[in-house]
Amino acid sequence: MNQSREVLENLTEIQIAGQLVKLINVYKSVPISFDARIKSISFDAVLLKVHKYQAFCMQQSKYTYIDSNMLPKVVKGYVVNLDVDKNLAVLTDLSYIEGRIGDRELIRVEPKGSVNVLLINGIKSNGDLVNISLRGIGIFLDQGSFTPKAFGEEQRILLNFQMPNSDQKINIIGVVKNVSLDKAMKRYRIGIQIYPDQNTELEISRYVAHRQAEILREIKMLLGIG
């Protein structure tokens, strides 16, 4: 039995039990997760009744993740048909994935505009903020500004930047946890674990909550919901 058929059999059991499944997508780094109901299952696809916000995210990404306590693992499915008026989605090519999706300890958000971040570790380099949470920051750094000795994995660095929509200056220590090169853009993406003090944590928390609400309002606006 191929994996897709195995997933569909498990989804059939969920449908018979009358249980809902949880769908998970990420929009601008914010997890969007609502319950969905299994309407029908065919030989190679499943039809779901989904939340309108979820339908919007699925339209953007062309896939979604399915979670349930009746599934052994999270399932990834690709959208082959989507009726955004009736909030109906058909998924196929279903497969199990490793790990949990949307279970980050803390929500990360993308800034609305460009935010410059100064990285200091023996040398100084200017990067751009990709996303931020209470425990982590993502930064883009030009290829010419990157050196493994200063900004490679497990390097301890100082970060200086101004919190968006605020006069608050942030000075925070971080440890690089992952580095990846985007050859096309000639830049590195650096994932940094941060250790904020109480005041800095409060500032970041306020911004994350503000930006999350802003992103959800953006979805509502795009959907034409008052």
C-alpha positions, 0 to 999 in steps of 0.5 A: 500500500502506498503512503497516500492510500494509507493516509486516506484510510486513516482519514476515512476512520476520522470521518466515520468517527465524526471528528474534525481535523486541524489544518495548518498553514503559515502566512508571513510567518504567522501560523494560521490554523483552523478546524476542517471537516472531511466531506468525502474521500475518493481513491486518491483525494480528500474533500474538506470543508475549511475555514475561509482564512485557511482557504485563503492561505491554501490558495497562496501556498497550494498545500496545507498540513493536516493534524489529528490525534487519530493520525500517527504523524502530520500529513502534507497534502497538495491543493488540486481544487479550491472553491473559495466561495464555498470554502471547499478544498480537494487535497491529493498527493498526501504523505506523512512528514516528520516533526510538528508543524505550527508548534514553534514555541513562540510565534514568529512574525515578519516585519511590515517594512525593512528593518536594519540589524547590526551584527557584531562579533569582531567585525560589524555587518548590516543585515535585514530582519526576516522575522522575530519571536521572543526566542529567535530572529531571522536575518538576511546578510549579504554574501560579501558581509558574511564570514563563518568565523564571525557569523557561522553556526554557534557563534555568539553575536551582539545584535543592535536594531530599532524595534519597528513602530517604536523608538526603542533600541534593542541590544541583545545577545544571540547564538547562531543556530543555522545558516543557509546560502541563497545563491540567486540572491547572493545572501545568507539567511541566518537563524539566531536564538536570542536571550532577551532581558525582561524589558526587551522581552516585553518590547518584542512581545508587544510588537509580535502581538501587534504584527500578528493582529495586523497580518490577520486584518490583512487577510480579512481585507484581502477576503473582503471581510468587514 
